[in-house]
């Protein structure tokens, strides 16, 4: 037999063996694969919140996201008054963004950033215009961080937004509402009482935030393990957290830290309401030009404790309530339904 014919025969036999082997493998897979496992192979994995400590991707995109994570988790180190580069000292206090946006912005009920960039641009009454996510970040920089705005085209701003974008990737529509804003608090028809709030604070908050609201600093002094709640190194009076209703909603869904969640709060509505009043009864930094907030004063939350307002209610009532009568007034006088 010629060599050429021998080779042809060998090739044919090899092909037959390969086909038989593949067929056998397919039969085994079909035999040992249940309908459930076949179905699972085509089902997308269940969505879960990203963990910035383990899930940030590699490459240039991951590098920018990781920088954003560093900025929000160690804000005092990179952006605070003690930052090594004086030009990077944008924050006026030593808080970190994650002190309010808990679990690095991933915790439901704490103004989470999961999906937040998908809600911008959006109208905001405080500026009375359609605003961008960058403007929202700078609102926090000027109020909660008591500082100055980041340049919109800066690497820092781009990194923070990249981190927020990444947290919301592939967020299912049916999960979006879970990560918006804070939990709800039923408002009573009486004013919040700082004296009652002090008792709640001493029982539930003082162990972390201190007798004088000074918080607990990190060992290196660049930031806090538990943030101060009043005094010179905290959010200023223009911050949303200075409004008793907003603070009460945050507190109910998140405090005491590590014990409370939106679905399983530890404090009652009443306790959260009173302790928010106690915390905000103390002095703190003052934001400049607060009268420029809410150009249309009718859009100002009734719990905004600084004037002017589009009503005749007292400054004391705007700070501590009762709030339902004010809400009813705006509904009747202007057709505006308010929740804060």
Buried (B, 14 or more C-beta within 10 A) or exposed (E): EEEEEEEEEEEEEEEEEEEEEEEEEEEEEEEEEEEEEEEEEEEEEEEEBBEBEEEBEEEEEBBBBBBBBBBBBBBBBBBBBEBEEEEBBBBBBBBBBBBBBBBBBBBBBBBBBBBBBEEBEEEBBBBBEEBBBBBBBBBBBBBBBBBEBBEEEBBBBBBBBBBBBBBBEEBEEEBBEBBBBBBBBEBBEEBBBBEBBBBBBEEBBBEBBBEEBBBEBBEEEBBBEBBBBBBEBBBBBBBBBBBBBBBBBBBBBBBBEEEBBBEEBBBEBBBBBBBBBBBBBEEBBEBEEBEEBBEEBBBBBBBBBBEEBBBEBEEEBBBBBBBBEBBEBBEEEEEBEBEB
